[in-house]
Amino acid sequence: IGTTVTLPCVAPGKPITVVEWSRKDLGEEYVLLYRDEKIDPSFQHLSFENRVDLQDREMKGGNVSLVLKNVTMNDKGTYECKVVQRGRYRGKILINNITLVITSSSDKINVTAEPGQNVTLPCRSAEDKHVIIVQWSRRDLGSEYVLLYRDYMLDPENQHPSYKNRVDLKDRQMKDGDVSLVLENVTTNDRGIYECRVIKTNRHMKISTIDLVVAP
């Protein structure tokens, strides 16, 4: 609650002319509609006004992920990502279904470390579905990640420079759903609220929140 979350969606291939993000329970109103190289507010649901944007309006590599700011309990639900691509004649294509689950701040885990130590930030996913993406972020870093793991490897593209070569998953095989983060050589600049997000094969997103306190 109160954080910024990114709902991933990638549509590689032909150039994208329209992006439509919707939520099943909102009827005909959109979460976000992007066309003619700008956001179209005409049919946007009022609750999302000034709170959503594309992660990359240039849509490099087909990235049409949605950034949702200042998350509230009312934002939970199943989101759909659809695109129209130039040269295709089938109209809108459904790319992703994502269920956003909101947890309250009472679920926050506190971890304390000293400068120079290696610390593990715990996060565990239920074992019922295969994990395909793990996102670790920190609230004050904006859209840059602490760690992004997908396609069986770390993705450094949007990683915050301060975490380069200092973070990894505790177990890249994610046995028993373990997606804990290992942070090496902790500094006082690492303190903050970390969030662990997991995308599974059923497009289900879960969030764990950890407050890392670094003693001076």
N, C-alpha and C positions, 0 to 999 in steps of 0.2 A: 504494500500500500504506500502510495506517495512516490514510488520509484518510476524509472523509465524502462520499458521493456521493448525488445525487438522481436517481432514475429517473422520468422524467416520464410522467404519465398524466392525461388530462382526459376526463371523461364528462359533457358538458353535457346539459341537458334536465331530466328528472324527478328528484325527490329520490332520493338513493342510500341504500339500507338495508344493503347488504353490500358490502365491498371484499375481494377475494381476490387476494393476490400469491403466485405460485408460481414454481418453477423446474423445468424439464422433467425434470431428472435426479434430482429428490428424491422422485419417486413421489407418494404421497397426502399427504405432509407439506407444510405451508405455509411460505412465507417470512413472511407476515403475513396474518391473518384479522381483519377488523374488522366487528363486528356488535353490535347492541344498544348502540350508542354507546360501545363499548370494544373493546380488542384482546382476542381470544380465544386464549389460549395452548394450548388443548387439543391441537391437532394441529400445533403449530409445530415446525419442525425445530430441534433443539437448538443448532445453530451460529448461529442468528439471534436467540436469546434475548437480550433487553436491548440489541439492536443495531439494531433497525428501528422505524420509526414512520411515520405519515402526515405529510406536510409540513404539512397543515392538517386537523385532525380535524373542523373545521366544514365542510370540503369545499366552500368557496365557489367558485362558478363550475364546480362539478364536478371540482375539483382533488383527485385521489386519488394524487398522486405519492408515491413511497416514498423515505424517507430511510434510507440504510444507513451505519452508523457503523463506523469502524475496519476499513476494507476489507482483506481478505487475498486471496492468490492463489486460495484455495479458493472465493471468491465469484464467480469468472468463470462465465459460462453464459448461457442464454437465459431471461429472466424474462417471465412473463405477468401482465398486469393484467386482472382481470375484476370486473364490478360487477353488482349486482342493483338495479334501480330500481323505486321504488314505482309501481304502475299498469301495469307491463309483465308480460306473462304468458309470456314466452319463457325465464324463468329467467336464468341468468348470461349476461352479454354480454362477449365478449372485446374489450377496447379496444386493447391494445397488446402487441406482442412486442418486447422490447429485449434485445440481446446486450451484456453487460457484458464489456469487455476490460480486464484489469488489466495495467498496466505497472509495472516495478520502478523504484526510485528512481535506478538507474543511468542512466535515460533523461532525467534532469533537465537542463535547460538553464540556464546561469547568465547573467544580464544585470546589468550595472552601470550606474548613472546617478547624476547629481548633482542636488541640489535645484534646482527651477526649470526643469529640462529637460523636453522631451517625449521619451518612450521608447516603442519598439515591442516588444511581447512576441510572439515568433513562434509561430505555430501553423498547420500546413498539413494539410488533409485530402486523402485520395486522391480522384481525380477521377471515380471510377466511378459514384458515386451523388449525387443532388441533396441538398444540405444544407438541412434545414428548421429546425433550431434550433442556436444556438451559445450555450454557457454558459461564462462566465469567472467563476471564483470564487477566493477566497483562503482557505486552510485555517483561519485563526483567526477568520473572520467568521461561522461557523455557517451558517445557511440563507440568509443574505442574499447576493446576487450582486454581483460587480463589474460585470458586464454580462450581460444576457440579450437575445438577438436571436431573434425568432420572428415569423411572419406578416409578414415583410419589413419589420419595424420593431423599434426598441429597446423593450423592455418594462420600465418603471421601477418596477413594483409592488413587487418585493422587492429593489430595488437598495439597497446600503449607502449612506447619505447622503453619505459622504465622497467618493464617486465621481460624484456627480450633476454633469452637464455637463462632466466631465473625461475621459470615455472614449468610444471609438467603435471600430468595426471599421475596419481599414486600408482595406478595400475591401468595401463592402456587397454588391457583386455577387459577391464571393467567387470571382473568376476563378482558375482553376488550383487551387481548393481553399484559397485563402488566407483564413484566418479570424483573422489576427493582430490583437492588441489595441493600440490607440494610447492611451497614458495621458499626459495633459497636466499640466504644472506639478507635477512630481514633488516629494513631500515625504518626509522621513524616516519618516513614519507609513505610507508606501506599501510599505515593505520587507516581504517575506514570500514564502511559497510560493504561486504562482498555478497554477491548473489550467484547462485548456482542454478542454471537452467538446463533442462534435459529434454531433447526431442526424441521421441520413440517412433517406431514404425507405424503406430496408430495415430501419429501427429499430436500426441498428448504432451503438454508442457507442464512441468512441475518446478517450483522455485523453493530453494532453501536460502536463508539469510544468515550471514555470519558477521559478527562485529569483531574485527581484529584490533586488539589494543597492543601497541608496542611501547614497552616501558622505556623511559629515557635512560 
